[in-house]
Amino acid sequence: MEIVLMVLLVVAVILFIMVVRMLVLDMTHNDN
């Protein structure tokens, strides 16, 4: 049970980081 929660947490963090990177790259691209 705990392992499943840990895996879900890791996946959520990875998706969050990917979205943040996409937003940052989009903002920097718009600045240029």
C-alpha positions as CSV (number, residue, x, y, z in Angstrom):
1,M,0.0,0.0,0.0
2,E,2.7,2.5,1.0
3,I,4.8,1.6,-2.0
4,V,1.8,2.5,-4.3
5,L,1.3,5.8,-2.6
6,M,5.1,6.6,-3.0
7,V,4.9,5.7,-6.7
8,L,1.9,7.9,-7.2
9,L,3.6,10.8,-5.4
10,V,6.7,10.5,-7.5
11,V,4.6,10.4,-10.7
12,A,2.7,13.5,-9.5
13,V,5.9,15.3,-8.8
14,I,7.4,14.4,-12.2
15,L,4.2,15.6,-14.0
16,F,4.2,18.8,-12.0
17,I,7.9,19.5,-12.9
18,M,7.2,18.8,-16.6
19,V,4.3,21.3,-16.6
20,V,6.3,24.0,-14.8
21,R,9.2,23.5,-17.2
22,M,6.8,23.8,-20.2
23,L,5.3,27.0,-18.7
24,V,8.7,28.5,-18.0
25,L,10.0,27.7,-21.6
26,D,6.8,29.2,-23.0
27,M,7.3,32.4,-21.0
28,T,10.9,32.7,-22.0
29,H,10.0,32.0,-25.6
30,N,7.4,34.8,-25.5
31,D,9.9,37.2,-24.1
32,N,12.2,36.5,-27.0
